[in-house]
Amino acid sequence: MDNMKLIIKAQPQNESFARSVVAAYAARLNPTIEEIGDIKTAVSEAVTNAIIHGYGNDSERDVSIECEISVDTLTVKISDEGKGIPDVVEAMKDFYTTLPAEERSGLGFTIMASFMNGLEVSSKVGEGTVVTMTKTIGKKV
Amino acid sequence: MLNYKIINGILYIDFNGELDHATAPLLRAKLDGIIAKEKYSRIVFDLSCLTFMDSTGVGLIMGRYKEARAQNRIICIRAPSPEIDKVLKVSGIYNVIPKIV
């Protein structure tokens, strides 16, 4: 079993750190520059969602990032114990955002779905959200 | 973070580094200061030195677009990296903001 777990505080400066860690972990799969860019962007979207929407920018809360590699596939699971999403289907629609005044584009899930091979979101109001993404190296999205 | 110059009435904004949720607030404040202060007919966002951008950057660019449109000004995007170009394409932003060479 090849896996790792990273727990970061929900602070914006940790988004770049999280991207770099997952990219470094995925490097053993010998991804292309484009594939690494896809992974970093998708991770950035999920971690940002956890910080902004899950925790309302409460910088003392924890965001968990778990990664696993199986053959040629990277699985990334990003979890928070924040407020949860009442309607996941609605939240995953293009341009849906609960924060339009803050210039949030509402494209986080769209980008995750477009850049990764697989995306699953499970959430419970009051308990948190788990975003699980997969990227198979060498396979087009 | 960003530099700017005005040539022939065109405001060129050169972004550098990363544009994400962490860096956007300061970038937005600097950008709005420049846009409010200078005189120009068109804005070009040069992204050639931007090493990373996620959908936070799309929100920031769209916010500036809406303000520019309200003042009948044009915004263009120039030279995004292939990774950032992919984010911009998925967002559909090129339907309203042209990419120039």
Chai-1 contact restraints between the chains, C-beta under 6 A:
chainA,res_idxA,chainB,res_idxB,connection_type,confidence,min_distance_angstrom,max_distance_angstrom,comment,restraint_id
A,P12,B,H21,contact,1.0,0.0,6.0,A-B,restraint_1
A,P12,B,A22,contact,1.0,0.0,6.0,A-B,restraint_2
A,Q13,B,A22,contact,1.0,0.0,6.0,A-B,restraint_3
A,E15,B,D20,contact,1.0,0.0,6.0,A-B,restraint_4
A,E15,B,H21,contact,1.0,0.0,6.0,A-B,restraint_5
A,E15,B,A22,contact,1.0,0.0,6.0,A-B,restraint_6
A,G37,B,E83,contact,1.0,0.0,6.0,A-B,restraint_7
A,T41,B,D54,contact,1.0,0.0,6.0,A-B,restraint_8
A,S44,B,D20,contact,1.0,0.0,6.0,A-B,restraint_9
A,S44,B,D54,contact,1.0,0.0,6.0,A-B,restraint_10
A,E45,B,D54,contact,1.0,0.0,6.0,A-B,restraint_11
A,T48,B,H21,contact,1.0,0.0,6.0,A-B,restraint_12
A,E103,B,G59,contact,1.0,0.0,6.0,A-B,restraint_13
A,E103,B,G63,contact,1.0,0.0,6.0,A-B,restraint_14
A,R104,B,G59,contact,1.0,0.0,6.0,A-B,restraint_15
A,S105,B,S55,contact,1.0,0.0,6.0,A-B,restraint_16
A,S105,B,V58,contact,1.0,0.0,6.0,A-B,restraint_17
A,S105,B,G59,contact,1.0,0.0,6.0,A-B,restraint_18
A,L107,B,S55,contact,1.0,0.0,6.0,A-B,restraint_19
A,L107,B,S91,contact,1.0,0.0,6.0,A-B,restraint_20
A,G108,B,S55,contact,1.0,0.0,6.0,A-B,restraint_21
A,I111,B,S55,contact,1.0,0.0,6.0,A-B,restraint_22
A,I111,B,V90,contact,1.0,0.0,6.0,A-B,restraint_23
A,S114,B,V90,contact,1.0,0.0,6.0,A-B,restraint_24
